[in-house]
Amino acid sequence: MKKRFYLLGTALAATPLTALVFFLLSQPQDETPAVVAAKALPSPLVAMQPMPAMQDSLSLSEQLPATSAGIELFNVTDVAGEEVFDGENPYAAEVIKAQLMQVADMYEEASRYPVGSQPITSQEDLARYLPPSKSSVSTPFPVDGLDKPLGLALTLSQHQAFPGQTIDVELKLDNLPEGASVEGIAQLTSLGGQWLENISWQSQTQESGSARFFGQLTLDATNSRQWPVELQVAVRAEVDEHPLIATAPLKFNPPVAVLMDVGGSRQHLSELLIPLQFQVRRPGYYFVTANLYSASTQAPLVHLEAEGPLQGIRATLELKAHAQALAVGGDEGPYELRDVRIVRSAPDNEPHDLEGMSLRKAWAVSGFSLGSYDPTPPQDEFAQERLAFLRKLGQL
């Protein structure tokens, strides 16, 4: 089964228990809600903590934490019938019910539009739909004799990198004692610590209470051929001989597909069809995400997603913006397509999803009069059944 609702799931994943519901909604449509729930609900079930968006194909078991702060474990023995809660926290059941009802409300709102065409109505919406950008870590280091812990922040300008690109590396140290002696080194390594490249600092500045190191890492296309997908930048700083160590993750792979062009858009019934033309370097099953902006006001309008196989050297995948989602922003175009993310789903015999790249940051897209679209709302015969099931879970 391919990963339906790949993007909708990531957008909702900031809500507790959403990953569980995402699992329920992504199951084959010919299975009843009770069968799906029996597969999805472990025993004991735990209240999930918020998860970062766009994780790398973690299984449900990997996403479930062992415990949840403030909420004890409890058992659900019969999803469709009598409930049995076994835990010390008398409010745990009500917390879970409230969270499920919240997710049901979110699903009801999202299901008004096709999964691959969701209106963007706020900066919060846009933030959920943006691809991962920077990679960063911030860590305090308590030191005997100092009132405040030393602060270390490591930031990489990119979360995903491709051969030939240059990554900015910034190391900041805060809460330094007056007159402190500060040194720092940085290296690119594998997750296991194998050295790959040194990173030279191009500038170092130190002011009262803080220090900043800036360097760049160029990912040489020849030297990086044998590098693993998962890398890290490791830094070691010394403040008056107190060692501070931190790492920031970096994903790396040659682009598996390249968005070469966006063809002429066309109107079909209630949708604006946007053809994406790819050069495919590794055939497979792909997920593509992008955001549609107004070319005149630069306002974000609609989040788009598509999925399907990309085979051969040249291949096309269509994004479909539904008129009902376009009407929320009231913009008839022209548009710009930005924030493109291309992900090749890992088959069973491969460990990682791999990323592709777009030749441009923005692509021009023509629009049509909103009144010229077919006014028929999107149809999903299973949406009401799923919604009713979610609300039933929240009332157990």
N, C-alpha and C positions, 0 to 999 in steps of 0.2 A: 504493500500500500504506500503510495506517495504521500507526502506531507501536506495534505489539504490544510487550509487556514494557517499556513506558515507565518504570514505577516500579521493577520488578525490576532493570532496567538501571541506574537511578540508585543503587539500594541497593548493587549490586555494583561500582559504578564506582570505588570507592576502591582496588581491587586492580589492579596492573599487568596489562596486556593484556586487562582485562575488557571494554573498549569493543569490541575486536575480537570477542570471544566474544558479547557482546550483539548485535553486528551479525549474527553467524552464526545465533543463536537467533531473531532477529526476521524471518528471511526466510520467504517463502511455504512452507507445509508440503508442497507438491507438488514441491519441488525437492530433489534428492538432496544429501547432505552434500558430495559432491565438487564439484557445480556451485556450491553456495553458497560453498564455500571458495575456488574459483577467482575468484569475484567479490570476495571480501572481502580476500584476501591480496595486498597490493601487492608489488612487487619494486623495491628491497629492502624487506623487512619490518623494522620496528624495534620494540624493546622500549618499551612505552608507559609514561609516568610517570603517577602518580595524577592523576585529574581531579576537579574539584569536582562535587558532586552537582547534579542538576537544571539542566544547561546548556540553553541555548536552541537546541534543534534543530540542533546543529552537524552538518555532514556528517562522514563518517568521515575524509575527507581533511583536514578542518579540525582534527580531533582528534589526528591523528598528528603528533608532533613530528619535526623534521628529524634530531635526534640524541638519544641517550640516554646520560646520564652513566654512565661505567663499563662500558657495553656497546656493542660495535661493531656496525655494520650487518652483516646477513647475508642471504643469498638462500635462498628455498625454491623449488625448481624443480618439484617434483612432490608435491602434498599427500598423495596416496594411495600414492605409491611411493617411489622412491629419494630420499634427501635430499642436497642439495648446499649446504654452508655455505661462504660466502666472506667471511672477516673476520679481523681480527688477534687478536681475543680468543678463545683456545681454549676458554673456559668459557661463551661466549655461548649456544651451543646448549643446554647443560644448564640455564642460567638460564631460558631461554624454556620449556623442557620442564617445569621445576618449577613455573613460574607457571601454565602451562596445566593441569597436574594439580591445582593449588590451586583454580583456577576450576572445574574439573570437580567437585571435592569440594563447593564452595559450591553449584553448580547441583544436584548430587544431593540436598543437604539442602533446598534451596528447592523442588525439584520434588516433594517429599513432600506439598506443599500446593498448592492452586490459585494461580496467579500473583497473582490479586486478593485473596488471603486468606492473609497470612503472619503466623505468631505472632510476638509481640514478647517475647523472653525476657531481655533485658538493657537497660540504659541505652544501651549502644552501638547495639543494634538501633534503639531509639527515636530516637537522634540521627540515624541515617541516614534515618529516615522523616519527620522534621520538615520542614515547608516552610522555605525560606530566610526568615530573620527580619531581623537587622541587616545593614547594609552598613558595612564598616570597612576601613581601611587603616592600616598602621603602617610608618613609614619612618625609618631613621637618617640623620642629616646630619653627616658628619665636618667639623670646623672646625679649621683650623690653630691651634695653641696650646692646644687643649682635650684633656684626657686621654681623655674619652669623647665619642662623637658625640652631638649634640643629637637627642633623640627626639621624633617627632611622631606622634600617633595621632588619626585622625579617625573618628568613629563616627556613623552615622545610625540612628535607632531602627527604621527599616523598610527592607527591600530593595525592596519593591513598594509603590507609593502610588496612591491614587485621589483624584479631585477632592474638595475639601472637607476632606481629612484634614490633620492637623498632624504634622510630622516633627520630632523632637528632634535637634539637631545638637550634638555635643560635640567640642571640640578640646582635646587635652592635650599639653603640652610637658614633656619631662623632661630631666634632666642639664643644667639651666641653671646658668651661672656665678653665683656669689653677687652679688646686687645687679644682676642683668641687667635691661635695659630690654626689655620684651616688648609687642608689639602683634600683633593678628590681625584679619583681615577674612574674610568668607565670602560666596559668591554661588552662586546656582543658575544653571547654564548648560547649553547643549546640549553634546554630545560635541565639537562643533567649536569650542566656546568662546563661542558667542553668549550674551550676557547675557540672563537672564530675570527674576531677582528678587535683591534684596539680602537678606541674613540678618543681623538685628540681634542682638547679644549681649545676653542678659537678665542675665547675671551673669559676672563675671570674678574669679577668685581666684588669688593667687600666694603660694606658700609656698617654703620653702627647697628649691631645686633643681627646682621644678615650677610649672606654671601651668595653669589650666583655664578654658576659655571655654565657655559654654552658651547656646544660642539655639534658637529654634523657627521652622520654616518652615510656613506655612499655604498649602496649594495651592488657591488661589481657583478656584472652579468656572468663573467667567466668564473670568478672565484666562488660564486654562490650556487653553482650547479648541484652540488651534493648536499646543500644545507637542508635540514629538516623543516617542516612546515611551522612548527612551534619553536620560536626563539625567545630570547629575553635580553634586555639590556641590564647589566649588573653594575652597580656603582658601589664604591667603598670610599667613604669620607672619613677624615680624622679631624676632630676638633680638640685641640690640646691633648692629642694622643688618645682621645676617646673614639673608638671605631664605630661608625654608623654604616650599615649595609642594607641595600634595598635592591629589588629587581622590578622591572616593568615588562609585561608580555608584549610580544610582537609576532604577528602572523606573517608568513612569507611564502609565496609561491609564484612561479611564472603564471601569467594570466591564462586561465583555461578557455576563455572566450573574450572577444573584444567587440564592443558595440561600435561598429564602423559608421553607421548612418541611421537616421530616423527618416523613413519614407513619408510621402505625402499622406496626411490624415484624411479620413473620409467618414462621412456620416452613414450609419446603417441603423435604421429603425430608431431605437432609443439610446444608441451608443455612438460615441466618438472613437473610431478605431485608429490606433497609432501603431504602425508596423515598425518593429525594431530589426535591423539587419546586422547579423553577427558574423564575424570570422571565428569559426569554432576550431579550437586547438585540441580539446579533449571532449569528444562526444559524451553525452550523458543527459541526465534529467536535471533541468535548471529551474531556478526561481529568480525572477527579476522584480525589483521594486524601484519605484521612482515617485517623485512628487511633481504635480502639474501646477505651475505658477502663472499668474497674469503677467503678460509681457509689458503691459502699460504701468501697472501699479506695483508689480513685484510681489503681490500678496500670494501666499500659498492657497491653493484651491482644493485640490483633490489628491489623495494618496492612491497610487495605482500599483497593482501587482499582477503578475502572470506567471504561469508555470507550464512546463512541457519539455519534451525531448528536443535537443539540438543535435542534429546529425549532419555529417558531411562537412565540407570546408566552409560553405556558406549556408546560413539558416536564418529563418525569420520567426519571431514571436510577437504577438500582438498584445498591446495594452488596450483596455477597453474602459473608457470613462463614461459612466452612465449619466444621462441627461438630468436625472433627479439629483445626483451628487453635484453636477456642474451648476444646477440652478441654485444651490445653497449660497454660492458665492456671487451668483448673478453676472458672471463675466462670460462674454461670448467669444473671447479671444481677440487677437492671437495670444498664444500661450508659449511658455517655455517649460521644457521637461528637464528637471534637474535631480540631483541626489540619487543618481542611478546606482543600484547595487546588483551585482550579478553573482549568483552562487550556484555552483554545481554540487548537487546532492551526492554524498558519498554512497556508492553502492556497498553491498554487504561485505565485500572483500577489501574495502579501503577504510582507513581510520578517520579521515578528515573530509569535511566539506571544503571545497576549494573556490577561490574567488576569481572573477573576471574583472575587466576594467572597461571604462568608457573613454573613447578618444577625446570627448569634449565634456566640459562641466555643464553646459547648457545646450539644448537642442530646440530649434524653432518648430512650433506646432501650430497649424492653422485651426481656426474654430469656425463654428456655424451659429446661426441664429438659434437661440434656445427654443423659440417657438416652432422651429422646423422639425424638432425631434418628435418621435412617437411618444405620446404622454403616458403610455402603459407603464405602471410601476414595475420594478423588478419582482420576479416571481420565484419563490423558494418554498416548495410544498412541504419541506421538512422543517422550516424555521419555526412554525407554531408548535409542532410536536416537540422540538428540542426545547423551546422556551417553556412549554408546559412541564416538561420533565425537570428542568432546572428549578422551577418554582416548587414542584413537588418535593424535590430534595431539600429545599429550604424550609419546608413545612413539616418534615419528618419529626 
